[in-house]
Amino acid sequence: MVTGIVLAAGRSTRMGGGPNKQFIELSGKPLIWYSLTAFEHCPAITEIIIVSRPEYATEARRIAGEFKKVTAIVDGGIERQNSVWNGLEKATGEIVAVHDGARPLVTPALIEATIASARQHGTGIAATKVVDTIKEAAPDKTVTRTVDRTKLWAVQTPQTVRTDLLRQAYGKVLEQKIIVTDEAAAVELLGQPVHLVETPFLNLKVTTPSDLATVEALLQARR
């Protein structure tokens, strides 16, 4: 069994206010609907847990009604790690795939690929190679050095991990009151290897209002 945890509990501060971005409509559907659809159509996923802010619980329940695999809707926490932990408490699968609800271009094939990696290695983290030249700069925006990009990857989601390993990792994070930004970082704290799954750059995350138009165009092209 594999549990999908779809996160929709962020504050969307870079969207400039307004509704939580995961519930903004895109081509007539809430943004999170596209991620849920990919998880619903992924054969390996046996259950889906939605993590949302309490004030969006009614909207989350309405959307969840369209998906047979959604088994629970839980409240998000102060940080991402708290939100994931709340989802983990409801997870029954031996593997869990954590995904940002603001990445609507995810595909069932990508989800499957991260699950296959987690089955083999314990982890499967979607990521893409960094192709731009990376500069490190001082506070005054002057370049201090050029970073070697040959070993750099931009990590995305799904981040898929054996459930027992992720519970152990986040248990340590919460016990030591550490802030981490993703599941990979939590597993790294245990000294466990983290395996990347190369994914197309088009697995974009909606972060700012301008991203909506880009993602909508890509969704229409996919259709």
N, C-alpha and C positions, 0 to 999 in steps of 0.2 A: 504493500500500500504506500502511496505517495500523497502527502498533503501539500497543497498550494496555499501559501499565505500571501494575500494581496493587500498591500498597505495603502491606506487612504486617510491617514491621520495627521498629515503634515499641516503646517500653518499657511503655506503658499505665500509667504511674505514677498517673494520676488515677483509675484504676479500683480502686485500693486493694489492689494485689497480685494474685496468682493468675495464671492463664494469660494469654497475649497476647490482647488483646480481639478481634482479628480471627478468632481460633479458638474463641471462646466460642459455644456453640450458641444459636440463636434459632429457635424453632419447628422444632426438629429438624435444623437445618442450621447449619454454622459461619457466623459473620457475613460473612466474606469471600466465601462462596458466592454471596451475593446480588449483589455487585458483579461477580463473574466471570460470572454469568448474564446480566447486562445487557450486558456487553462481548461475550459469546459471541453474543448475539442481535442485536447491532448490525451491520448488513450491511457498513458501511464498515471495520470492524475486521478485519484479516487475520491478526494474531497477537497473543497475550497473553503478557506476561512477568510472573511473580510475583516480588516481592522480599520475602523473609522472613528472620527471624533464623535463624542456622544450627541452633539447637536445635529449630526447628519445620520443618526441611527434610522430614522423613518425613511429617509431617501435611500439609504443602503439596503433596507429591507425590501423596498419597492423594486430596486434593481435586482436584488438577489432572487426575487421571485421568478425571474426569467431563466435561471440556471439550476439544473437538477443537482449539480455537484456541490453547491454551496450548503454547508452543514451548520455554519455558525457565523455570527457577526459579533465581534467583541470591540470594546472601547480601546482607543489608542492611549499611549502614555505620554509622559513629558518628553522623552527622547525616543528616537527610532528604536533603540534597544529595548525600551520598556514596551513599545508597541509589539515588537516581534515576540517578546516574552509572553505577552498576553495571548498572542496567537498560538504560541507553542503549548500553552496550557490546555488548549482544545485539540491539538493535533494528535491523531491516532496512527499516522503512517510512520514507517521506519525511516523514511526519507522525507525531508521538507524542502520545498522550493519557495524561497521568499522573493517577492517581486514588487517593484514600485508600481502602484496603480497609475502613475503618470507616465509610464512607458507603454503607450498603446500599440506600438508596432511589433511587439513581441509575437513570435509565431509558435505554434505547437511543436515544430521541428526543433527550434532552439531550446524550448523547455525540455524536450526529450533528450537532447544532447547533454544538457547539464545533469539530468537525472542519470544518464548512462555513466557519466564521469563520477558522480557521487557513489554509484553502485560499485565502481571499480576502485576508486581512490578515497572515498569518504567525502569528497568535495567536488563541486563543479560550478565554477564562477564565470558567468558570461563576461567577456572582456574583448576589447579591440586594441590592436597595436597603435601606439601613438605615431602619427605620421608628420605632424608639424614640428618645426624646430622649436625647442623649449628653452626659454631664457629665465634665469634667476635674476631678480632685480631688487634693488634697495628701495627703502620707503619713498625716495624721491623719483622713482621710476627709471633710474639709470641701471643698465645691465651690469651685473656683477660677474656672471659667467654663463656660458652656454652648456646646457645639460645634455649628456649623452642619451639620446632617445632610443638607442638600439635595444635597451632592456626595459623600456617603459611601456606599460599597458594602461589603458583607461578602463576601469572596472565598471560594469553595469549590473543589471539584474536580468534574469533570475540568478540568485545565489543559492545553490542547492547543496544541502549538507545532510549527512546522516543525523537523524533526530537526536539520538543520544549524545553525539558529539556537539551539536549546536546547543543543546541544553546545558551541557557541561561548560561550554565556552561562555555562554551568556550568564550562567550561574556565577562564574568567576568575575565577569565584568560587573555584575550587580553587587556582588559581595564586596569587591574592592572599590566600588564607586568610580569606575573608569568610564569615560565617554568614548565610544567607538562609533564610526560612521557606517559600518556595514558588517555583514556576517563574516566575511573573510578576515577582517581585523580581529574579531572576537576569537576565531579559531587560531589565528597566528599567535595570540597571547598564550595559548596552550603549548606552543612549540610544535604544532602539527602542520604538515605540509598542506598547502592550498593549491589546488589544480585549476588552471584557467581553461575556459572553453572559448575558442576564438569565434567571434560573432560579427556579422556585418555592421558597419558604422551606422546603418539606418535604424538601429534599435535606440532611437532618440528618446530623451526624457523631456517632457514639457516643464520648463522652468520659468520662462518669461512669456508675456503675451505674444511676442513675435514668433515663438515656437509653435503656437497653435496653427497658424497659417501653413507653416512648413509641414507639420504632421498631417494636417487635413489634406494637403495636396498629395502627400505620399500614400495616404490611405485610399484616396480616390484613384491614384495610379495603380495601386495594388488590385483594386476591384476590376 
